[in-house]
Amino acid sequence: MNSSVSSSLLRRAAVVVFVFGALAACQKNDASAGQVAGKLNDAAQLAGQKLDQAASFVGQQVTATKDAAQQNLDSASAPSIRIDPAALASSAQANLQNAASAANAQLGRAASITGQGLETAGRKLQAWSAQNASSSASSSASTDSADAQKQMDK
């Protein structure tokens, strides 16, 4: 784009010089050679000024583009992840509190289930013990009466 801008400006300057030259040559009044040369010199100076302006503009655009490219490179190479230690510590503390709360809830649930299991086991043990005690008492009573019968038979 920069070369097309400078090429366009050069063409314009050349056209201006040519037009001034043609106008100077086509004047119907008698102009001296000094006047024609002076007008051509003026046209050349004007064309030179325009070329200087165009070169300055192109230089400014090149500098601005270079600066923008350098800034883009600098921002691209800079790390984009920023770690805030305070935020990291706060987040870690919140995560630990949530984990402790969840662990506490799970331990409470496990204790409740264990307590229910022990209660059920205790009832079954009591029922079994009561059943064994009554069957053992009746078995013991029948054994005693059988022993007594044997004693009497003697």
C-alpha positions in Angstrom: 0.0 0.0 0.0 2.9 2.4 0.8 4.4 1.8 -2.7 1.1 2.5 -4.4 0.6 5.7 -2.4 4.1 7.0 -3.3 3.7 5.8 -6.9 0.4 7.7 -7.2 2.0 10.8 -5.7 4.9 10.6 -8.1 2.5 10.3 -11.1 0.6 13.4 -9.8 3.8 15.4 -9.4 5.0 14.4 -12.9 1.6 15.5 -14.3 1.8 18.8 -12.6 5.3 19.4 -14.0 4.2 18.5 -17.4 1.0 20.7 -17.3 3.0 23.7 -16.1 5.6 23.1 -18.8 2.9 22.8 -21.4 1.1 26.0 -20.2 4.4 27.9 -20.2 5.1 26.8 -23.8 1.6 27.5 -25.0 1.4 31.1 -23.8 0.5 33.4 -26.6 2.3 36.4 -25.2 6.0 36.7 -25.9 7.7 35.3 -22.9 11.3 35.4 -22.6 13.3 32.3 -22.1 14.0 33.4 -18.5 10.3 33.6 -17.7 9.7 30.1 -19.1 12.7 28.8 -17.2 11.4 30.6 -14.0 8.0 29.0 -14.4 9.5 25.6 -15.0 11.6 26.1 -11.9 8.6 27.1 -9.9 6.8 24.0 -11.1 9.8 21.8 -10.3 9.9 23.3 -6.8 6.2 22.7 -6.2 6.6 19.1 -7.5 9.6 18.7 -5.1 7.6 20.0 -2.2 4.7 17.6 -3.0 7.2 14.7 -3.3 8.7 15.7 0.1 5.3 15.8 1.6 4.5 12.4 0.1 7.8 10.9 1.4 7.1 12.3 4.9 3.6 10.8 4.9 4.9 7.4 3.8 7.7 7.6 6.4 5.1 8.4 9.1 2.9 5.5 8.0 5.9 3.1 8.0 6.9 4.3 11.5 3.3 3.9 12.8 3.0 0.5 11.3 6.4 -0.6 12.7 5.4 0.7 16.2 2.0 -1.1 16.1 3.7 -4.3 15.0 6.3 -4.1 17.8 3.5 -3.4 20.3 1.6 -6.4 19.0 4.7 -8.6 19.4 5.4 -7.3 22.9 1.8 -8.0 24.0 1.8 -11.4 22.3 5.0 -12.5 24.0 4.0 -11.3 27.4 2.3 -14.0 29.6 -1.5 -13.6 29.5 -2.1 -15.6 32.6 -1.8 -13.6 35.8 -1.9 -15.4 39.1 -3.1 -13.4 42.1 -1.7 -15.1 45.3 -4.4 -13.7 47.5 -7.2 -15.0 45.2 -5.5 -18.4 44.9 -5.2 -18.7 48.7 -8.8 -17.7 49.1 -10.0 -20.2 46.5 -7.9 -22.9 48.1 -9.3 -22.1 51.5 -12.9 -22.2 50.2 -12.2 -25.6 48.5 -10.7 -27.0 51.7 -13.8 -25.8 53.7 -16.1 -27.4 51.2 -14.1 -30.7 51.3 -14.2 -30.7 55.1 -17.9 -30.0 55.2 -18.5 -32.9 52.7 -16.3 -35.2 54.7 -18.1 -34.3 57.9 -21.4 -35.0 56.3 -20.2 -38.4 55.0 -18.8 -39.3 58.4 -22.1 -38.4 60.1 -23.9 -40.6 57.6 -21.5 -43.5 58.1 -21.9 -43.2 61.9 -25.7 -43.2 61.6 -25.7 -46.3 59.4 -23.3 -48.0 61.7 -25.5 -47.1 64.7 -28.6 -48.5 63.0 -26.7 -51.7 62.1 -25.5 -52.1 65.7 -29.0 -51.5 67.0 -30.4 -54.2 64.7 -27.6 -56.6 65.6 -28.3 -55.9 69.3 -32.0 -56.7 69.0 -31.2 -59.9 67.1 -28.7 -60.9 69.7 -31.2 -60.2 72.5 -33.9 -62.2 70.7 -31.4 -65.1 70.2 -30.3 -64.9 73.8 -33.9 -65.0 75.1 -34.7 -67.9 72.8 -31.6 -69.8 73.9 -32.3 -69.1 77.6 -35.9 -70.4 77.4 -34.9 -73.5 75.4 -31.9 -74.1 77.7 -34.2 -73.7 80.8 -36.7 -76.2 79.4 -34.0 -78.5 78.4 -32.4 -78.2 81.8 -35.8 -78.8 83.5 -36.4 -81.9 81.5 -32.9 -83.2 82.2 -33.5 -82.6 85.9 -36.8 -84.5 85.9 -35.2 -87.3 84.0 -32.4 -87.5 86.6 -34.9 -87.5 89.4 -36.9 -90.3 87.7 -33.7 -92.3 87.4 -33.0 -91.7 91.0 -36.4 -92.9 92.1 -36.1 -96.0 89.9 -33.1 -97.0 91.8 
